[in-house]
């Protein structure tokens, strides 16, 4: 299978961390296409920054859904890559906080999975209560929103974070490794965490380095996102043609990019075709016999 992995911030060094951990986590038959947001901020800490990032992620998904107009992915199969026969079977939104989620699920028929929801699910399978270790105090409010939105508020033991200025988003692990380790241990000892989640793409791969140094399971968001997406793709559960995750209804719009407009059109057409095919055809009355 092929997965499109999107870094919703503009930092190439973070994309490199994402790609390295994704490659270590992916199964041998999984091919990864890793991309960086075309606009936005160097790292996402707030709800507004997440809003900006959501648009950038939608544009990348729409770009990779575009195949020159012949068909745009909402066909129950896979996304066709522009300019070639390859296909994308799933999308991973690789920023903790899941910018644009769950709304992005309405755009295409392949699974679109955020690393937050994947990490929360993975943590919930391994313990009753979990703690999130974050890179800044400001980010906590947004992360709490996400935990509540996904229905895990009752399982959250704590959110602990670095309270110092970051030198560089790409060097957070090197600069604050001991701080992050201490925060993780405090979450277990003082907050009652059964599982620790190292949150955010800048921490991708750190769980491997800290293996054995924290006395509970430690979840890496990127690895959880990759493995959960692989599992959902393999389930082949079907696509959204109804319900709250069906494509948005047809209405007048303007100012969208060509790719995004085309992806929306295809998504809406797929839903309309299902609705039309489900309309019962009146039975032809039988002719009287002679």
RAVENNOR-V216791 format. One record per backbone hydrogen bond with DSSP energy under -0.5 kcal/mol. NH is the residue of the N-H (numbers start at 0). CO is the residue of the C=O. If there is no record, write none. Layout:
# RAVENNOR-V216791
NH|CO / NH|CO
This chain:
# RAVENNOR-V216791
2|30 / 3|89 / 4|2 / 4|32 / 5|3 / 5|91 / 6|4 / 6|34 / 7|5 / 9|40 / 11|9 / 14|10 / 15|11 / 16|12 / 17|13 / 18|14 / 19|15 / 20|16 / 21|17 / 22|18 / 23|19 / 24|20 / 25|21 / 29|26 / 30|0 / 32|2 / 33|31 / 34|4 / 36|6 / 36|8 / 44|42 / 49|45 / 50|46 / 51|47 / 52|48 / 53|49 / 54|50 / 55|51 / 56|52 / 57|53 / 58|54 / 59|55 / 60|56 / 61|57 / 62|58 / 63|59 / 64|60 / 65|61 / 65|62 / 69|66 / 74|72 / 78|87 / 80|85 / 83|80 / 87|78 / 88|1 / 88|86 / 89|1 / 90|110 / 91|3 / 92|90 / 92|112 / 93|5 / 93|91 / 94|92 / 97|94 / 100|97 / 103|99 / 104|101 / 105|102 / 106|103 / 107|103 / 110|88 / 112|90 / 112|110 / 114|92 / 117|113 / 118|114 / 119|115 / 120|116 / 121|117 / 122|118 / 123|119 / 124|120 / 125|122 / 126|122 / 129|154 / 130|194 / 131|157 / 132|196 / 133|131 / 133|159 / 136|161 / 139|136 / 140|137 / 142|138 / 143|139 / 144|140 / 145|141 / 146|142 / 147|143 / 148|144 / 149|145 / 150|147 / 151|146 / 154|151 / 155|151 / 155|152 / 156|129 / 156|154 / 157|129 / 159|131 / 161|133 / 170|167 / 171|168 / 174|170 / 175|171 / 176|172 / 179|175 / 180|176 / 181|177 / 182|178 / 183|179 / 184|180 / 185|181 / 186|182 / 187|183 / 188|184 / 189|185 / 190|185 / 190|186 / 191|187 / 192|186 / 193|128 / 194|128 / 195|216 / 196|130 / 197|195 / 197|218 / 198|132 / 198|196 / 202|199 / 203|200 / 205|202 / 207|204 / 208|204 / 209|205 / 210|207 / 212|209 / 213|209 / 216|193 / 218|195 / 220|197 / 220|218 / 223|219 / 224|220 / 225|221 / 226|222 / 227|223 / 228|224 / 229|225 / 230|226 / 231|227 / 232|228 / 233|229 / 234|230 / 235|231 / 235|232 / 236|231 / 240|238 / 245|242 / 260|256 / 261|257 / 262|258 / 263|259 / 264|260 / 265|261 / 266|262 / 267|263 / 268|264 / 269|265 / 270|266 / 271|267 / 272|268 / 273|269 / 274|270 / 275|271 / 276|272 / 277|273 / 278|275 / 281|279 / 284|282
